Amino acid sequence: MAKGRNLLLVGAAVTIGLAATFMANAYFSGVEERQAQVAQQQQLTRIVVAANDLPFGTVLNEQNLKLVGWPAVSVPAGAFTTLAEATRGGQATIRAIVRGEPVLASKLSGRPTLSANLPKGQFAVAVPISAATAAGGFVRPGDIVDVLLTRQMPGDNAGNQDKMTDVVLAAIPVLAVDVDANDKSTGPAVGKTATLQVDTLGAQKLALSQQLGILSLALRNAADATVTSSSTVIPPQLSARNYRIGAPRASAPSAPAARIAPMRVNLTLPRVDTPAPRPVGLLMSVFRGNEGSEYEVQRGY
């Protein structure tokens, strides 16, 4: 009796399990069909959208895409209606796509390059940068910058300290820093080059500026596209009082010093008449005691 009861319980459990499995399969297999029916009832069209954020250069696959219902009257041009169509050929994004945004053919390419992001008439020009010349590394793709040029002042009398700084270009978009073209990058990074989007004249200015001096990028508000008037800053403008060292003062001419004539010293000694030597004649010696004297014996006439 107990054995029969156990068999009955086992059979009931198996039956319930099979029923649950069947119901689950039926539910999940009918999800897509029900979604299609709902879309049809609401006049929706299923299109491919990004399942998560897709930065520049992301290769599309079934893991980062999904199908959603979209109002049929507002389906954007170039939208895909199947995942197979969107992932065919290993296409990648040439512009960043945010989660839930429709994936369009105009945002994809089999060879994602930076040139695909350039509007007509615009060029990408790279300039050298460093932490000191690129806002400490906070200049990132998608930012807006002003380009400053610091160079030697022209002129024959200009010294090594005579510098000047000009605003060469204003409100210029940054396309990439080094090889990073993802405009979702927010962290600071010290790069060696920044690629800027400019027109023909801007490209010429950047090429010439690199040969004349040092370029600096001034980071500005991304929503501020105001182009201010160009100005030039020179060293005297850095001081509120405009101190400067001039030429040495010329002292007043003084009266010429009196010329001192050389002093003549008369070294002529008094003349002493020396008698002409007389001819020596006969001498006579006279002794007075121990002392002797000689006398000349003159001859008579």
C-alpha positions, 0 to 999 in steps of 0.5 A: 500500500505504501509502495503504491502511494509513493509511486503515485506521488512520483508520477504526480511530481513528474506530471507537474514538472512536465506541465511546468516545462511545457508552459514555460516553453510555450510562454517564452516561445510566444514572447516574440510573437506577442511583441510582434502582435502588439507592434502591429496593433499599435502600428509599431515597426521593430527596428535595431537600436543600441543595447548599450553605449557604442563609442566610435569604432565599436563593431556591431554584434548581437550582444550590443544590439536589440530589436524594439518597437518604434512608431511606424510613422517616425522610423528614421531613414537608414534604420535596420529591421533585423539584427542580421542586416545590421551586423552583416559585414562586420560594420562598426560605428563611425559616430558614438551611439547611446543606449536605446538610439536607433542604429542607422546606416549613416553611422556605420562603416566597414572601415571606421575612420575619422574622415567619416566624421568630417563635414564637407569643407572641413579638415582634420589637422593635428598639432603638438600638445603637452600637459602644459599646453592642453589644459593639464590633459583635460582637453578631450575629444568633443571639447571646444578650444581656442588656439593660442600662438606665442612667438618672438616679436618681429623687429631688428631690435627685438630681444629674447624676452620680447614675446607676443601671444595671439588668438589664432583660432577660436571655438575649434572642435577637438576630434581626437587626442592621440588616437582616441576619437571617443567623444565620451572620454572624460578622464584627463589624459596627457597626449602628444597630439590633438586633432582639430576640425578646421576649414581651409584657412584654419588649416593653413594658420595651424601649419604656419603657426607650428613653424613660428612658435608654441601653440596652446589650447585654451579649453572653453565651455562646450556650449559657448561658440562665441568668437571673440575679437582677436587681440595680441598680448605683449610683455608690458601688458602683463604689468598693471603699472607698466614698469620698464627699464629705459635707456641710461640717462645722459649726464650733463656735460661738465666743464673741461678740466684746466690743462696743467702745463708741465712744470719746467724745473731749472736745474742749472747750477750756479756757474763757478769760475774755475781758474785756468790751470797755471803751469806748475813751476819749481816747488819748495817744501818748507817744514814747520815741525812735523807739518810740511808745505809746498810753495811754488817758486815763481820766476822773476821777469 
